[in-house]
Amino acid sequence: MLINITSSSAFARSSKDQSQPIKRTVYRVTAGGGGAALVNVRNQDCGIITSKKLKIGTIFTIDQNAPIKKCSNEDGSEIELPKLSEREEYVAINNLTKRTVGEAFNEKNQAQVSSPKGLRIRAENCELLNKTDSSIPRALSNETLVNLTDKNNVKTTKCQIEDPILQEFEMVEINFEYKNKKGNQTITDTGYVAQEFLMPAKNKIKAM
């Protein structure tokens, strides 16, 4: 399912003309069959950015709607590099693997928010939950614990959000907890969040 909406995302960028949304697809950096611990990042001219290396296991998003860049390797062979969603930077496709929704959760089906600015919670129609129920927080704070709603029936959707440019996010349904306005009751609710801002939960988790 794909829904268009104009609203706030987890972050914003400068507005610019665009014919199609930035289609954010979540990937993980791999060694590409080798033993390297770090992977090169290239600029739009194919030059290696010496000040920037990506660690194996790093999670980030690729713009699926951007053309694949082709560059020459040191040995003269051609390599293909998808574009990062956030900027004019590129990583070799053989050093990437798509992260599934399930890989954002640990063996107990728990994940924690990984976004210093917080993570907006939405309904299946991509509207903010807080828009129809002000008692629900607008966003989950960084490191907040969430749970996969049903590991046997994982529900996902895609939301196109304009803030200020149009971007498409991969969303997953989760259960989350929050305090009521008086702070004397914990409420469990269900909503959708962008899976790119989730990491498998560790032992020490921030309480909501």
C-alpha positions in Angstrom: 0.0 0.0 0.0 1.2 3.5 -0.9 -0.3 6.7 0.5 0.5 10.3 -0.1 0.4 12.8 2.7 1.8 16.2 3.5 3.1 16.2 7.1 6.2 16.2 9.3 8.7 13.4 9.0 11.5 12.5 11.4 13.7 15.2 9.8 13.6 17.8 7.1 15.8 19.1 4.2 15.8 22.1 1.9 13.0 22.2 -0.6 13.9 21.6 -4.2 12.1 20.7 -7.5 11.6 17.0 -8.0 9.6 14.9 -10.4 9.3 11.9 -8.1 9.7 11.2 -4.4 13.0 10.2 -2.8 12.3 6.5 -2.3 14.1 5.6 0.9 15.0 1.9 1.1 16.9 0.5 4.1 20.2 -1.2 3.5 23.0 -2.6 5.6 26.8 -2.2 4.8 28.6 -5.6 4.2 32.1 -6.6 3.5 31.0 -7.7 0.0 32.7 -11.1 0.4 36.0 -9.6 1.6 37.5 -9.0 5.0 37.3 -5.2 5.0 36.1 -3.5 8.2 35.4 -0.2 6.4 33.8 0.6 3.1 34.5 3.6 0.8 32.1 6.4 0.1 32.3 8.2 -3.3 31.2 11.6 -4.4 29.3 12.5 -7.6 32.5 12.6 -9.6 33.4 9.0 -8.5 36.2 10.3 -6.2 36.7 8.5 -2.9 35.8 10.7 0.1 38.9 10.0 2.2 37.3 11.6 5.4 34.4 9.2 5.3 34.2 5.5 5.7 31.2 3.3 6.6 31.6 0.5 9.2 30.3 -2.9 8.4 26.8 -3.2 9.7 26.0 0.5 9.3 22.3 1.1 8.5 21.3 3.8 6.1 18.9 4.4 3.2 19.4 4.4 -0.6 17.2 6.5 -2.9 15.7 3.8 -5.2 14.5 6.4 -7.7 18.0 7.9 -8.2 20.0 6.6 -11.2 22.8 4.1 -10.4 26.2 5.7 -10.8 29.0 3.8 -12.7 32.6 4.4 -11.8 35.9 2.8 -12.6 37.7 0.9 -9.9 41.5 1.1 -9.3 42.0 -2.1 -11.4 40.0 -0.7 -14.3 36.8 -2.7 -13.6 33.4 -1.0 -13.5 31.5 -0.7 -10.3 27.9 0.3 -9.7 27.0 2.7 -6.9 23.5 3.5 -5.6 22.9 7.0 -4.2 22.4 7.7 -0.5 19.0 9.3 0.3 20.4 12.3 2.2 23.2 13.6 -0.1 25.2 13.2 -3.2 27.2 10.3 -1.9 27.5 6.8 -3.3 28.4 3.3 -2.1 29.3 0.2 -4.2 26.3 -2.1 -4.6 28.4 -5.2 -3.8 28.9 -3.7 -0.3 25.1 -3.4 0.4 22.3 -5.8 1.4 18.7 -4.8 1.9 17.6 -4.9 5.5 14.3 -6.6 6.1 11.7 -5.4 8.6 12.4 -8.4 10.8 16.1 -7.5 11.1 15.1 -4.3 12.9 14.0 -6.4 15.9 15.7 -8.7 18.2 14.8 -12.4 19.0 12.1 -11.1 21.4 10.6 -9.0 18.7 11.7 -5.8 20.4 13.4 -2.7 18.8 14.4 0.7 20.1 14.1 4.0 18.4 17.4 5.3 16.9 16.7 8.9 16.1 17.9 11.8 18.3 15.0 13.9 17.0 12.4 11.3 17.9 10.2 9.1 15.7 6.7 10.2 14.6 3.9 7.7 15.0 1.3 7.3 12.3 -1.9 5.5 11.5 -2.2 3.1 8.5 -3.4 6.0 6.4 -0.1 7.8 7.3 -1.8 10.5 9.4 -0.1 11.3 12.7 -1.9 9.5 15.5 -1.5 12.7 17.6 -3.7 14.5 15.0 -6.8 12.6 16.0 -5.9 11.9 19.6 -3.9 14.5 21.4 -3.2 12.3 24.4 -0.9 10.2 22.2 2.6 11.6 21.9 3.6 13.2 18.6 6.8 11.2 18.5 8.6 8.5 20.4 11.8 9.7 22.0 15.2 8.2 21.2 16.0 4.7 22.6 12.3 4.1 23.4 11.4 0.4 23.3 8.8 -0.8 20.9 7.4 -4.3 20.0 6.6 -5.9 16.7 2.8 -6.2 16.8 2.6 -9.8 15.4 5.8 -11.7 14.3 3.6 -14.1 12.3 1.7 -11.4 10.5 4.1 -8.4 10.1 2.2 -5.4 8.8 4.0 -2.9 6.6 3.0 0.0 4.4 4.7 2.9 2.6 4.0 6.6 3.2 4.9 9.5 1.0 5.6 12.4 3.3 6.4 16.0 2.2 8.5 17.9 4.7 9.6 20.0 2.8 10.4 17.6 -0.1 8.5 14.5 -1.0 10.0 11.2 0.4 8.7 7.7 0.6 9.3 5.8 3.8 9.0 2.0 4.6 6.7 1.8 7.6 6.1 -1.1 10.1 3.3 -1.6 12.6 4.5 -1.7 16.2 3.1 -1.6 19.8 4.3 1.2 22.0 3.6 2.5 25.5 3.1 6.0 26.8 1.9 7.8 29.9 -1.5 9.5 30.1 -1.6 13.2 30.6 -1.8 12.8 34.4 1.2 10.5 34.2 -0.4 7.9 36.5 -1.3 5.3 33.8 0.7 3.5 31.2 -1.2 2.9 27.9 -0.3 0.5 25.2 -1.2 1.5 21.6 -0.5 0.5 18.0 0.9 2.6 15.2 3.2 2.7 12.2 6.8 4.1 12.3 9.6 4.3 9.7 11.6 1.1 10.0 14.9 2.9 9.1 14.9 4.5 12.6 14.6 1.2 14.5 17.5 -0.9 15.8 17.3 -4.3 17.6 16.7 -3.7 21.3 19.7 -4.2 23.6 19.6 -5.1 27.3 19.5 -1.5 28.6 16.4 0.1 27.3 15.0 3.6 28.0 11.6 3.5 29.6 8.8 5.5 28.0 
